């Protein structure tokens, strides 16, 4: 819940407050969205007879579910993440980007758009 609130505070103007019910609703939506994307990523891995879900499975799930605007930022994120780790794979210390930072390619949605 604290992580969600921290992210919310990054995109709202200073001096604005976030009600408890808004924080809870955002948290619940975030959990549901993560489960939705992970379920599709799991299907991607299962279709290839694998038991491990990779970042590429998540990217493919974003594409399959129509979240095309997120595919390139996710690719950029994964490339940066992999560049920070050895060639042994995705294992090890999951510390990219440094704790509390958001990649520059990821931006808050434009509130003026009515998509």
C-alpha positions in Angstrom: 0.0 0.0 0.0 2.8 2.4 0.8 4.4 1.8 -2.6 1.2 2.6 -4.4 0.8 5.8 -2.3 4.4 6.8 -3.1 3.7 6.3 -6.9 0.4 8.3 -6.6 2.2 11.2 -4.9 4.7 11.4 -7.8 2.0 12.3 -10.3 -0.3 14.6 -8.2 0.4 18.3 -7.5 1.9 19.2 -4.2 -0.6 20.1 -1.6 -3.2 17.6 -2.8 -4.4 14.9 -0.5 -5.3 11.3 -1.3 -8.2 9.9 0.6 -7.9 6.5 2.3 -10.6 5.0 0.0 -8.7 6.3 -3.1 -5.5 4.7 -1.9 -7.3 1.4 -1.2 -9.1 1.4 -4.6 -5.9 2.2 -6.4 -4.1 -0.6 -4.5 -6.9 -3.1 -5.3 -6.9 -2.1 -9.0 -3.1 -2.5 -9.1 -3.3 -6.0 -7.6 -6.0 -7.0 -10.0 -4.1 -5.6 -13.0 -0.9 -7.4 -11.9 -2.8 -10.7 -11.6 -4.4 -10.2 -15.0 -1.1 -9.5 -16.7 0.7 -12.3 -14.8 -2.1 -14.8 -15.8 -1.5 -14.0 -19.5 2.3 -14.1 -19.1 1.8 -17.6 -17.5 -0.2 -18.7 -20.5 2.6 -17.4 -22.8 5.2 -19.5 -20.9 2.9 -22.6 -20.7 2.3 -22.4 -24.5 6.1 -22.8 -24.9 6.2 -25.7 -22.4 8.1 -23.6 -19.8 7.5 -23.4 -16.1 9.3 -20.0 -15.6 7.8 -16.7 -16.6 10.3 -14.3 -18.2 10.1 -10.6 -18.7 9.5 -11.3 -22.4 6.4 -13.2 -21.4 5.1 -10.1 -19.7 5.9 -8.0 -22.8 4.0 -10.5 -24.9 1.1 -10.4 -22.5 0.9 -6.6 -22.8 0.8 -7.0 -26.6 -1.8 -9.8 -26.5 -4.0 -7.9 -24.2 -3.9 -4.7 -26.2 -1.7 -2.6 -24.0 0.5 -1.6 -27.0 1.5 1.7 -25.5 3.4 -0.1 -22.8 5.3 -2.5 -25.0 8.2 -0.2 -25.9 8.7 1.2 -22.3 8.7 -2.4 -21.0 11.3 -3.4 -23.7 13.4 -0.4 -22.7 13.1 -1.3 -19.1 14.1 -4.9 -19.7 17.0 -4.0 -21.9 18.3 -1.7 -19.1 17.7 -4.3 -16.5 19.5 -7.0 -18.4 22.4 -4.6 -19.1 22.9 -4.3 -15.3 23.2 -8.1 -14.8 25.6 -10.8 -15.8 24.9 -13.2 -18.7 23.7 -15.9 -16.3 20.2 -14.8 -16.9 17.6 -12.8 -15.0 18.5 -14.3 -11.6 20.4 -12.5 -8.9 19.9 -9.1 -7.3 16.8 -7.5 -8.8 18.0 -3.9 -8.3 17.5 -2.1 -11.6 16.4 0.6 -11.6 17.7 1.6 -8.1 15.0 1.4 -5.5 12.4 4.2 -5.6 13.2 5.3 -9.2 11.1 5.1 -12.3 12.6 4.7 -15.8 12.5 7.9 -17.8 10.6 6.2 -20.5 7.7 5.5 -18.2 5.4 8.5 -17.8 2.1 9.1 -16.2 -0.9 8.9 -18.6 -2.1 12.1 -20.1 -5.1 13.1 -18.0 -6.5 15.2 -20.8 -6.9 12.2 -23.1 -10.2 10.4 -23.0 -9.1 7.1 -24.5 
